[in-house]
Amino acid sequence: MSVRFTLAKAVGGVTTWGLKHVAHRPAASLPGKMALKVDPSLLRDLRGRCTEGMLITVGTNGKTSTNNILADAFEAAGCTVACNRTGANLVAGVSSALLQAKHPQWGIIECDELSLARVLPSLQATYVLLLNLFRDQLDRCGEIDRIQESIAGALTASPDTVLIYNGDDPLCAAIAAAVQNHSVAFGLAESMGLAQNTVTDAQMCQQCDGMVQYRFRQYGQLGDYYCEQCDFARPSLAYVGRSIALNADGVTMEACGPTACEPLHTPQATPYAAYNLIAAYAACREAGIPTPVLQRVVDDFDPQNGRLQHYAIGGHKVLLNLAKNPTGFNQNLKIVEVDEGPKMVAFFVNDNAVDGRDISWIWDIDFEELAGQLNTVVFAGGTRAHDVAVRLKYAGINAEVVDGIGDAFARMDGLIAEGRLPVEAAVYAIANYTALPPVHSALNAMAAGDAASRVSAAPAHADGAAASSSPCRPERSAEGAESKDPASASTPGETPVVIAHMLPDLLNLYGDGGNVRILEQRLRWRGIPVEVRRVSYGESVDFSEVDLVFMGGGPDREQKLASEQLLGMAADLAAYVEADGPLLAICGGYQILGRQWLWGDELVPGLGIIGMETRRPGTSANRLIGNLMLETPLTERPVIGYENHAGRTYLDEGVQPFGRIVGKAGFGNNDDDGVEGVRYRNVVGTYSHGPLLSKNPAVADWLLAHALERRTARTGVPLPSLAPLDDAAELAANEAMVRRLA
């Protein structure tokens, strides 16, 4: 034992004691952080502390709940355990858990996906349990292939570690196929019959350029998948859930392993609980923990950490849960949707560093599932409450902005007092990482009878902005017409404005498809018929019949495949642009319009429609990431967006940018010239995600005005005026960010 290690242990111990007994705070990460400063090789020195073995749980969703269930099961089986139960899953949190445990036989450790590259090679764990991989915190984690490579590298550096992985997830299966570790797959044998969500994270085959097909799909990319062009398919499952029943009482299944099938049940009535359950079963069986022990632990599991935590407050049944990405939110919405009774739903989204600064993912959540539910009020809170309110508006839901859960309760009580909501209304609070603790603390205080905590002392709204009108009523245009379902058909007999959404199955990063939803809805609110033609991979479109084109960005492999198809349309698309057809292109779609663009480290041909090219970053390996604010002649207000790109784009002399960077944030096209995007004829190309149009309605209407002109030229339909809309929600979201970035 080195002197450094001894000193690091002492520092960690003193820090733990001070936090618990003096500061009265959890000693989750700081002790490990301090100890690592003393001994950077601390994790390697801690390797032998767990005398029987170690299991590390990793994945995007469900880590904390599944890992804590496993820790309880190992303890119930008589083992002493080291576990980071609070979910502190970075290197410092893992170090704290191992330092603080007294004579642990097993380490049951939750680990962040990217942190595994440092944790696993040092600890050489017995097992890694890989639950799933979904898009999450794209500004920090990047595209999923980066996470896959990181996890595969960690496993390769720990060759004796057994990988227990979700075989229903093609992204996890690709990792198992890429490493030499002994691997054991788990999954579900049959469909749970779930409605499918709009966006999934693995449309392409993991081995070739084919598209993944499904015999059945559960949610996201999980299911029984295969590729028609190669032999990539769901692997043989060593542990499988059969005869699955999902209802209000929870999930019941027959869990089958190599030697036997056993009944299992969880009271958590969520589809992802089925995967967590079979994952825990597989890990327990591999480690020799009896199934009856696991079942007792699952029955008694009550983490009290804000994950699926239930309360009874003021006569209301309350459910609090964490959700931090589209898949997590969509599964929470399914819980809410099952409840057909009166309810209040409050969403809290922060954009702190731990959450990820980029919140474009809220546009990949299918909030439309909430629209139209009777006796339902919806609120939006957190540092990005206004952005959530805008997203909900375009889902047909009018959500008021609130300061916190106490403010939401006070407003709900007011609606009940006015007879606008029944007294038995249930409450659902769904929050991302840093938004969860204050909601959790407030609900704990309410449940303990602290009536004063139910009334916020802060102003009525997070930034003093005026509230929307009554919650959960249809939005209305300036003429008073009710909004229509974005998916509804055009008015019979009228010629619609045709929007071509190019390759949405490949170019679907950063919620950019929300731009199409916004354009579509802003026409419908004005009573103008619209048709969206989603041109998927392998399909074609006649641009002479189109009035507006949208192209988004995608992961590298998907974007390369999309560009190859677009190159075959280059002449027709160029003719459309030269005829003043409006086109909005975001990120990868923007780069492809030039002579060349950056695919990974490779420069590849673009469409050559606009005089520009994208190059490597030169001496800098840094991506340009962060909020941006720019001024553009298309609108009097600053344009707000978010950028995340490695390539540097340079416009030819005389080619106009979309705008110029202003304020404290934003890089733009490159490191040098201070401009962002491109504007050529009626084309807008930009790196601005968010999506772009959500906080910049004037840009949306600029595009729509040109689309209406094209429809008139194409069909002879009289040119209508674009009647003003009530853009209070959009402008409030814009103003909130302008104040932050100015």
C-alpha positions in Angstrom: 0.0 0.0 0.0 1.6 3.3 -1.1 1.9 6.4 1.0 -0.2 8.3 -1.5 -3.0 5.7 -1.2 -2.9 5.8 2.6 -3.1 9.6 2.5 -5.9 9.6 -0.1 -7.9 7.3 2.1 -7.4 9.6 5.1 -8.5 12.6 3.0 -11.5 10.8 1.8 -12.4 9.7 5.3 -12.1 13.2 6.8 -14.1 14.7 3.9 -16.9 12.2 4.4 -17.0 12.8 8.1 -17.2 16.6 7.6 -19.9 16.4 5.0 -22.1 14.0 7.0 -21.6 15.4 10.5 -20.8 19.1 10.0 -22.4 20.1 6.7 -25.2 17.5 6.9 -24.8 16.8 3.2 -24.5 13.6 1.3 -20.9 12.5 0.9 -21.5 11.2 -2.7 -18.7 12.7 -4.8 -16.5 15.1 -2.9 -14.6 12.6 -0.8 -13.6 10.7 -4.0 -12.7 13.9 -5.8 -10.5 15.0 -2.9 -8.8 11.6 -2.6 -8.2 11.5 -6.4 -6.3 14.7 -6.2 -3.9 13.1 -3.7 -3.7 9.7 -5.5 -4.7 9.8 -9.2 -4.3 6.0 -9.4 -6.8 5.6 -6.5 -9.2 3.4 -8.4 -6.5 0.9 -9.3 -5.5 0.9 -5.7 -9.1 0.2 -4.6 -9.4 -2.8 -7.0 -9.0 -5.4 -4.4 -11.3 -3.9 -1.8 -14.3 -6.0 -2.9 -13.2 -9.5 -2.0 -15.8 -11.5 -4.0 -16.3 -9.5 -7.1 -17.7 -6.4 -8.7 -20.6 -5.6 -11.0 -20.8 -2.3 -12.8 -24.1 -1.1 -14.2 -23.9 1.2 -17.3 -26.4 2.5 -19.8 -28.4 5.6 -20.6 -31.7 4.9 -18.8 -32.5 2.9 -15.6 -29.0 2.7 -14.1 -29.8 4.0 -10.6 -32.9 2.0 -10.1 -31.5 -1.3 -11.5 -28.2 -0.9 -9.7 -29.9 -0.2 -6.3 -32.1 -3.2 -6.7 -29.1 -5.3 -7.4 -27.3 -3.9 -4.3 -30.4 -4.7 -2.2 -30.5 -8.3 -3.6 -26.8 -8.9 -2.9 -27.2 -7.6 0.6 -30.4 -9.7 1.1 -28.3 -12.7 0.0 -25.9 -12.0 2.9 -23.2 -10.1 1.1 -21.6 -6.9 2.3 -21.8 -4.3 -0.5 -20.2 -1.1 -1.7 -22.6 0.9 -3.8 -23.0 4.5 -5.0 -26.8 4.5 -4.2 -27.3 8.2 -4.8 -26.4 7.9 -8.5 -23.1 9.7 -8.3 -21.7 7.7 -11.2 -18.7 9.7 -12.4 -15.1 8.7 -11.3 -15.3 10.7 -8.1 -18.6 9.1 -7.1 -17.4 5.6 -7.8 -14.3 6.3 -5.8 -16.3 7.7 -2.9 -18.5 4.6 -2.7 -15.5 2.2 -2.7 -13.6 4.3 -0.1 -16.6 4.5 2.3 -17.6 0.9 2.3 -16.4 -1.2 5.2 -15.0 -4.6 4.2 -17.2 -5.1 1.1 -17.5 -8.5 -0.5 -19.1 -7.1 -3.6 -19.0 -3.7 -5.4 -22.4 -3.0 -7.1 -21.4 0.2 -8.9 -23.4 2.5 -11.2 -21.1 4.1 -13.8 -21.6 6.9 -16.4 -21.2 5.6 -19.9 -18.1 7.7 -20.8 -16.6 7.3 -17.3 -16.5 3.5 -17.8 -13.3 4.0 -20.0 -11.5 5.1 -16.8 -13.3 3.1 -14.2 -13.4 -0.4 -15.7 -9.7 -0.8 -16.7 -8.7 0.3 -13.2 -11.2 -2.0 -11.4 -11.3 -5.0 -13.7 -14.9 -5.7 -12.6 -16.3 -9.3 -12.7 -19.4 -8.2 -14.6 -20.6 -5.2 -16.7 -24.3 -4.9 -17.0 -25.2 -2.9 -20.1 -28.8 -1.8 -20.0 -29.4 0.3 -23.2 -28.0 3.2 -25.2 -30.1 6.2 -26.2 -29.2 9.7 -27.3 -28.4 11.7 -24.2 -26.5 15.0 -23.6 -25.3 15.3 -27.1 -23.2 18.4 -26.2 -21.2 16.3 -23.7 -21.4 12.7 -25.0 -21.6 13.4 -28.7 -23.1 10.9 -31.0 -23.9 7.3 -29.8 -21.0 5.8 -31.8 -18.6 7.7 -29.6 -20.2 6.1 -26.5 -20.1 2.7 -28.2 -16.4 3.0 -28.9 -15.7 4.2 -25.4 -17.5 1.2 -23.8 -15.9 -1.3 -26.2 -12.5 0.1 -25.4 -13.1 -0.2 -21.7 -14.2 -3.8 -22.0 -11.1 -4.6 -24.2 -8.9 -3.2 -21.4 -10.6 -5.6 -18.9 -10.7 -8.9 -20.9 -11.9 -11.1 -18.0 -15.0 -9.0 -17.4 -18.2 -10.7 -18.4 -20.6 -8.5 -20.4 -24.3 -8.9 -19.6 -26.1 -6.8 -22.2 -29.5 -6.0 -23.6 -29.7 -8.1 -26.8 -32.9 -6.2 -27.8 -30.8 -3.1 -28.3 -28.8 -3.2 -31.6 -26.4 -0.6 -30.2 -25.5 -2.8 -27.2 -25.3 -5.9 -29.5 -22.8 -4.1 -31.7 -20.6 -3.5 -28.7 -20.8 -7.2 -27.7 -19.9 -8.2 -31.3 -16.9 -5.8 -31.2 -15.2 -7.2 -28.1 -13.6 -10.5 -27.1 -15.2 -10.6 -23.7 -17.5 -13.4 -22.8 -21.0 -11.9 -23.4 -24.4 -12.9 -22.2 -27.6 -11.4 -23.7 -31.0 -10.7 -22.2 -34.2 -9.4 -23.7 -37.9 -9.9 -24.1 -39.4 -12.7 -26.2 -42.5 -11.0 -27.3 -44.0 -7.6 -28.1 -45.6 -5.5 -25.3 -47.9 -3.9 -28.0 -46.7 -0.4 -27.4 -47.5 2.6 -29.6 -44.3 3.6 -31.4 -42.7 7.0 -30.9 -41.6 9.4 -33.7 -37.8 9.2 -33.3 -35.6 6.2 -32.7 -31.8 6.1 -32.3 -30.7 3.2 -34.5 -32.3 3.2 -38.0 -29.2 1.9 -39.7 -27.6 -1.5 -39.4 -24.6 -1.6 -37.1 -22.6 -3.7 -39.7 -23.5 -2.4 -43.1 -25.3 0.4 -44.9 -28.7 -1.3 -44.7 -31.7 -0.2 -42.7 -32.7 -2.2 -39.6 -36.0 -4.0 -39.8 -38.1 -5.3 -36.9 -40.2 -8.4 -36.3 -41.5 -6.4 -33.4 -40.4 -3.2 -31.7 -40.9 -2.3 -28.0 -39.8 1.4 -27.7 -37.0 3.4 -29.1 -34.7 1.0 -31.0 -35.4 -2.0 -28.7 -37.0 -5.1 -30.2 -36.4 -8.1 -32.4 -34.3 -6.6 -35.2 -32.5 -7.8 -38.3 -30.8 -6.5 -41.4 -31.9 -7.7 -44.9 -28.5 -6.9 -46.3 -26.2 -8.8 -43.9 -26.3 -11.2 -41.0 -26.7 -8.6 -38.2 -29.7 -9.5 -36.1 -30.8 -9.8 -32.5 -28.5 -12.4 -30.8 -29.6 -15.5 -29.1 -30.9 -14.5 -25.6 -29.5 -16.4 -22.6 -32.1 -14.7 -20.4 -35.5 -13.8 -21.7 -38.8 -12.5 -20.4 -41.9 -14.3 -21.7 -45.7 -14.1 -21.1 -45.3 -10.4 -20.3 -48.3 -8.6 -18.7 -48.2 -4.9 -18.4 -51.0 -3.2 -16.5 -51.7 -0.7 -13.7 -50.5 -3.3 -11.2 -47.0 -3.4 -12.7 -45.2 -5.9 -15.0 -45.4 -9.7 -14.7 -43.3 -12.1 -16.7 -41.9 -15.5 -16.8 -38.1 -15.1 -16.6 -36.2 -17.8 -18.3 -32.5 -18.6 -18.0 -30.3 -21.5 -19.3 -31.8 -24.0 -16.9 -35.2 -22.8 -15.6 -38.1 -20.4 -15.9 -39.3 -18.5 -12.9 -42.2 -16.0 -12.3 -41.2 -12.4 -11.7 -43.2 -9.2 -11.0 -42.5 -5.6 -10.4 -45.1 -3.1 -9.1 -43.6 -0.4 -11.5 -46.2 -0.1 -14.2 -43.8 1.0 -16.9 -42.5 -0.7 -20.1 -38.9 0.0 -19.2 -39.5 -1.7 -15.8 -39.8 -4.9 -17.8 -36.3 -4.5 -19.2 -34.9 -3.4 -15.8 -36.4 -6.6 -14.3 -35.0 -9.0 -16.8 -31.6 -7.2 -16.6 -31.6 -7.6 -12.8 -32.6 -11.3 -13.2 -29.8 -12.0 -15.6 -27.2 -10.3 -13.4 -28.4 -12.1 -10.3 -28.5 -15.5 -12.0 -25.0 -15.0 -13.4 -23.7 -14.0 -9.9 -25.6 -16.8 -8.1 -28.2 -14.7 -6.3 -31.4 -16.7 -5.9 -34.5 -15.5 -7.7 -36.7 -15.5 -4.6 -34.3 -13.1 -3.0 -34.5 -10.8 -6.0 -38.3 -10.9 -6.0 -38.5 -10.0 -2.3 -36.2 -7.0 -2.9 -38.2 -5.9 -5.9 -41.4 -6.1 -3.9 -40.0 -4.0 -1.1 -38.0 -1.6 -3.3 -38.7 2.0 -2.3 -35.6 4.1 -3.1 -37.0 7.5 -1.9 -34.7 9.2 -4.4 -37.3 10.8 -6.7 -37.3 7.9 -9.2 -40.9 6.6 -9.4 -41.5 7.9 -5.9 -45.1 8.0 -4.8 -46.6 10.5 -2.3 -50.0 11.4 -0.9 -50.3 15.2 -0.6 -53.4 17.1 0.2 -55.6 14.3 -0.9 -53.8 13.9 -4.2 -51.8 10.9 -5.4 -48.5 12.2 -6.6 -45.8 10.5 -8.7 -42.3 11.9 -9.1 -39.9 10.6 -11.7 -36.6 11.4 -13.4 -36.5 11.7 -17.2 -33.5 13.2 -19.0 -33.9 12.3 -22.7 -36.7 11.7 -25.3 -36.9 8.0 -24.5 -37.2 8.6 -20.8 -39.8 11.3 -21.2 -41.8 9.2 -23.7 -42.0 6.3 -21.3 -43.1 8.6 -18.5 -45.9 10.0 -20.8 -47.1 6.4 -21.3 -47.6 6.2 -17.5 -49.5 9.5 -17.5 -51.6 8.4 -20.5 -52.8 5.2 -18.8 -54.4 7.4 -16.1 -57.7 8.5 -17.6 -58.7 10.4 -14.5 -58.2 14.2 -13.8 -54.6 15.2 -13.3 -52.0 17.8 -13.2 -48.8 17.2 -15.0 -45.7 19.3 -14.4 -42.5 19.1 -16.5 -39.2 20.6 -15.2 -36.3 20.9 -17.5 -32.9 22.5 -16.5 -29.9 23.1 -18.8 -27.1 23.1 -16.2 -23.8 21.4 -17.1 -24.9 18.1 -15.6 -28.2 18.1 -17.6 -26.5 19.1 -20.9 -26.8 22.7 -22.2 -28.5 21.5 -25.4 -32.2 20.9 -24.8 -33.2 20.4 -28.5 -34.2 16.9 -27.5 -37.5 18.1 -26.1 -38.7 18.2 -29.7 -38.2 14.5 -30.0 -40.6 13.9 -27.1 -44.1 12.9 -28.2 -46.0 15.3 -26.0 -48.9 15.0 -28.5 -49.9 11.9 -26.5 -51.1 14.3 -23.8 -53.2 16.5 -26.1 -56.9 16.2 -25.8 -57.0 14.4 -22.4 -59.9 15.7 -20.4 -59.5 17.3 -17.0 -55.7 17.7 -17.4 -53.7 20.8 -16.7 -50.0 21.0 -17.7 -47.3 23.3 -16.3 -43.7 23.9 -17.4 -40.9 24.7 -15.0 -37.1 24.8 -14.7 -34.5 27.0 -16.2 -35.8 26.2 -19.7 -39.5 26.4 -18.8 -40.3 28.7 -21.7 -38.8 26.3 -24.2 -40.9 23.5 -22.8 -44.0 25.7 -23.0 -43.3 26.4 -26.7 -42.8 22.7 -27.4 -46.1 21.9 -25.6 -47.9 24.6 -27.5 -47.0 23.0 -30.8 -48.3 19.7 -29.4 -51.7 21.4 -28.9 -51.2 21.9 -25.1 -51.3 25.3 -23.4 -48.9 25.1 -20.5 -48.4 27.8 -17.9 -44.9 28.6 -16.7 -44.4 28.0 -13.0 -41.6 28.6 -10.5 -41.6 25.2 -9.0 -43.8 22.3 -7.8 -45.2 24.5 -5.0 -46.3 27.1 -7.5 -47.9 24.3 -9.6 -49.8 23.0 -6.6 -51.0 26.5 -5.7 -52.4 27.0 -9.2 -54.0 23.5 -9.2 -55.7 24.3 -5.9 -57.0 27.6 -7.5 -58.4 25.7 -10.4 -60.1 23.2 -8.0 -61.5 26.1 -6.0 -63.0 27.5 -9.2 -64.5 24.2 -10.1 -62.4 23.9 -13.2 -60.6 20.7 -12.0 -61.9 17.9 -9.8 -60.6 17.6 -6.2 -59.4 14.1 -6.8 -56.9 15.1 -9.5 -53.7 13.1 -9.5 -50.3 14.8 -9.8 -47.3 13.8 -12.0 -44.0 15.6 -11.7 -41.3 14.7 -14.3 -37.9 16.4 -14.1 -34.4 16.0 -15.5 -31.2 15.7 -13.5 -30.7 19.0 -11.7 -34.4 19.9 -11.8 -35.2 16.8 -9.8 -33.7 17.5 -6.4 -35.6 20.8 -5.7 -38.9 19.1 -6.8 -38.0 16.1 -4.6 -37.2 18.2 -1.6 -40.4 20.3 -2.0 -42.6 17.2 -2.3 -40.9 15.7 0.8 -41.7 18.8 2.7 -45.3 18.8 1.5 -45.7 15.2 2.4 -44.4 16.0 5.9 -47.1 18.5 6.4 -45.2 21.7 5.7 -48.1 23.7 4.4 -46.1 26.8 3.9 -43.9 25.0 1.3 -46.9 24.8 -1.0 -46.9 28.5 -1.6 -43.9 29.9 -3.5 -42.4 33.1 -2.2 -40.9 33.9 -5.6 -42.7 35.9 -8.3 -45.5 34.1 -10.1 -43.2 33.2 -13.0 -39.6 32.2 -13.3 -38.6 35.4 -15.0 -41.6 37.6 -14.4 -43.2 37.0 -17.8 -46.9 36.9 -18.0 -48.6 33.5 -17.8 -50.4 31.9 -20.7 -54.2 31.5 -20.6 -55.9 28.7 -18.9 -54.0 25.4 -19.0 -54.5 22.6 -21.6 -56.9 24.4 -23.9 -56.4 24.6 -27.7 -54.2 27.3 -28.9 -55.9 29.9 -31.0 -54.6 32.0 -33.9 -55.1 35.8 -34.0 -58.4 35.1 -35.8 -59.6 32.8 -33.0 -59.5 29.6 -35.0 -58.7 26.5 -33.0 -55.4 24.8 -33.8 -55.6 21.6 -35.7 -53.7 18.3 -35.2 -50.4 18.6 -37.1 -51.0 15.1 -38.5 -54.5 15.9 -39.7 -55.3 15.9 -43.5 -55.6 19.0 -45.6 -59.0 20.5 -46.1 -60.7 18.6 -48.9 -60.7 20.4 -52.3 -58.0 22.9 -51.3 -54.5 22.8 -52.8 -52.1 22.4 -49.8 -48.7 23.9 -49.3 -46.4 21.0 -49.8 -43.4 20.6 -47.5 -40.8 18.0 -48.3 -39.1 16.6 -45.2 -36.0 15.0 -46.6 -34.8 11.7 -45.2 -36.2 12.0 -41.6 -35.3 8.4 -40.9 -31.6 9.4 -41.3 -31.3 13.1 -40.6 -33.0 13.4 -37.3 -30.5 14.7 -34.7 -31.0 17.5 -32.2 -34.8 17.6 -32.5 -34.5 19.4 -35.9 -37.6 17.7 -37.2 -39.5 20.1 -34.9 -38.9 22.8 -37.6 -41.3 20.9 -39.9 -43.9 20.6 -37.1 -43.6 24.4 -36.5 -44.0 25.3 -40.2 -46.9 22.9 -40.6 -48.7 24.1 -37.5 -48.2 27.8 -38.3 -50.0 27.2 -41.6 -52.8 25.2 -40.0 -53.4 27.9 -37.3 -54.0 30.3 -40.2 -56.4 28.0 -41.9 -54.0 27.3 -44.8 -53.9 23.6 -45.9 -50.6 21.9 -45.7 -49.2 18.5 -46.6 -45.9 17.1 -45.3 -44.2 14.6 -47.6 -41.7 12.6 -45.6 -39.2 11.4 -48.1 -37.5 8.4 -46.4 -34.4 6.6 -47.5 -34.9 4.9 -50.9 -37.8 7.2 -51.8 -37.9 10.0 -54.3 -39.7 13.3 -54.6 -40.7 15.6 -57.5 -39.4 19.0 -56.4 -41.6 20.7 -59.0 -44.6 19.7 -56.8 -43.0 21.0 -53.6 -43.3 24.5 -52.0 -40.7 24.2 -49.1 -37.9 21.8 -48.4 -36.4 20.9 -45.1 -33.1 19.0 -44.5 -31.8 18.2 -41.0 -28.6 16.8 -39.6 -27.7 13.2 -38.6 -25.0 11.0 -37.1 -22.0 10.5 -39.3 -23.0 7.1 -40.9 -26.6 8.1 -41.5 -25.5 11.5 -42.9 -23.1 9.9 -45.3 -25.9 7.5 -46.5 -28.3 10.5 -46.8 -25.7 12.5 -48.8 -25.3 9.7 -51.3 -29.1 9.7 -52.0 -29.2 13.5 -52.2 -26.4 13.5 -54.7 -28.7 11.6 -57.0 -31.2 14.5 -56.6 -28.6 17.3 -56.9 -29.7 18.6 -60.3 -33.4 18.7 -59.4 -32.7 20.2 -56.0 -30.5 22.9 -57.6 -33.2 23.7 -60.1 -35.6 24.1 -57.3 -33.3 26.5 -55.4 -32.5 28.5 -58.5 -36.3 28.9 -59.1 -36.4 30.6 -55.6 -37.8 27.5 -53.9 -37.5 28.0 -50.1 -35.3 25.6 -48.3 -34.2 25.3 -44.6 -31.1 23.2 -44.0 -29.7 22.5 -40.5 -26.1 21.4 -39.6 -25.3 18.4 -41.8 -28.0 19.3 -44.2 -26.5 22.8 -44.4 -23.0 21.4 -45.0 -24.1 19.1 -47.8 -25.3 22.1 -49.8 -21.7 23.1 -50.5 -19.0 21.7 -52.7 -17.6 19.5 -49.9 -18.4 18.7 -46.3 -16.7 16.9 -43.4 -17.6 13.3 -42.8 -15.7 12.3 -39.6 -12.1 13.2 -40.7 -12.8 12.7 -44.4 -13.8 15.5 -46.9 -16.5 14.2 -49.2 -18.3 15.8 -52.2 -21.4 17.9 -51.5 -24.3 19.0 -53.7 -22.5 22.1 -55.0 -25.7 24.1 -54.9 -24.2 27.0 -52.8 -20.7 28.5 -53.1 -19.2 27.3 -49.8 -17.3 24.3 -48.4 -16.7 22.7 -45.0 -13.2 21.8 -43.9 -11.4 20.1 -41.1 -10.8 22.3 -38.0 -7.2 22.8 -38.8 -5.0 22.7 -35.7 -8.0 22.6 -33.4 -9.7 19.3 -32.5 -12.5 21.1 -30.6 -16.1 21.0 -31.7 -17.9 24.3 -31.7 -20.6 23.8 -29.1 -22.9 26.1 -27.2 -25.8 28.6 -27.3 -25.6 31.2 -30.0 -27.2 34.5 -30.7 -27.1 36.3 -34.0 -28.6 39.2 -35.9 -30.1 38.7 -39.3 -32.1 40.9 -41.7 -34.9 38.3 -41.7 -36.1 39.4 -38.2 -35.8 42.4 -35.9 -35.2 40.2 -32.9 -32.0 38.3 -32.3 -32.0 34.7 -33.5 -31.4 32.2 -30.7 -30.1 28.7 -31.3 -27.6 26.0 -30.3 -24.6 24.8 -32.3 -22.7 21.5 -32.1 -20.4 20.9 -35.1 -16.8 19.8 -35.8 -16.5 21.1 -39.4 -15.6 24.7 -40.2 -17.7 26.2 -43.0 -16.4 28.9 -45.3 -18.6 30.9 -47.7 -17.3 32.1 -51.1 -16.8 35.8 -51.5 -20.1 37.5 -52.1 -22.2 34.7 -50.5 -24.3 36.1 -47.7 -24.4 34.5 -44.2 -27.6 33.9 -42.4 -26.5 36.3 -39.7 -23.7 37.7 -37.6 -22.8 36.5 -34.1 -23.7 39.0 -31.3 -23.5 38.8 -27.5 -21.5 36.6 -25.3 -22.1 33.2 -27.0 -21.7 31.5 -30.3 -18.9 30.6 -32.8 -20.8 30.4 -36.1 -19.4 28.9 -39.3 -15.8 28.8 -38.2 -13.3 30.2 -35.7 -12.5 33.3 -37.8 -15.1 35.4 -39.4 -17.9 35.8 -36.8 -20.8 34.9 -39.1 -23.2 32.0 -39.0 -25.0 30.0 -41.7 -25.8 31.0 -45.2 -28.6 32.8 -47.1 -28.8 32.2 -50.8 -32.0 33.2 -52.7 -34.7 31.7 -50.5 -32.4 29.2 -48.8 -31.4 29.4 -45.2 -28.6 27.1 -44.0 -27.5 27.2 -40.4 -25.8 25.3 -37.6 -28.6 26.6 -35.3 -30.4 23.8 -33.6 -33.1 24.1 -30.9 -34.9 23.7 -33.3 -34.2 27.0 -35.1 -37.8 28.1 -35.5 -39.0 27.4 -32.0 -37.8 30.7 -30.6 -37.6 32.6 -33.9 -41.1 32.7 -35.4 -40.3 35.6 -37.8 -37.8 33.3 -39.6 -40.5 30.6 -39.9 -42.9 33.1 -41.4 -40.3 34.3 -43.8 -40.0 30.8 -45.1 -43.7 30.3 -45.2 -44.3 33.6 -47.1 -42.0 32.3 -49.9 -43.6 28.9 -49.8 -47.0 30.5 -50.4 -45.6 32.5 -53.3 -44.2 29.3 -54.8 -47.6 27.6 -54.4 -49.3 30.5 -56.2 -46.8 30.3 -59.0 -47.1 26.5 -59.2 -50.9 26.1 -59.0 -52.5 29.6 -59.5 -54.0 29.5 -56.1 -54.5 33.1 -54.9 -51.7 34.3 -52.6 -53.1 34.6 -49.1 -51.7 37.0 -46.5 -49.9 35.5 -43.4 -52.2 36.7 -40.6 -50.5 37.5 -37.3 -50.3 34.8 -34.7 -50.0 35.0 -31.0 -46.3 34.3 -30.5 -46.1 35.3 -26.8 -44.7 31.8 -25.8 -42.1 31.8 -28.6 -41.0 35.4 -27.9 -40.8 34.7 -24.1 -38.5 31.8 -24.8 -36.4 34.0 -27.1 -36.3 36.9 -24.6 -35.2 34.6 -21.8 -32.2 33.5 -23.7 -31.4 37.0 -25.1 -31.1 38.2 -21.5 -28.8 35.3 -20.6 -26.6 35.7 -23.7 -26.5 39.5 -24.2 
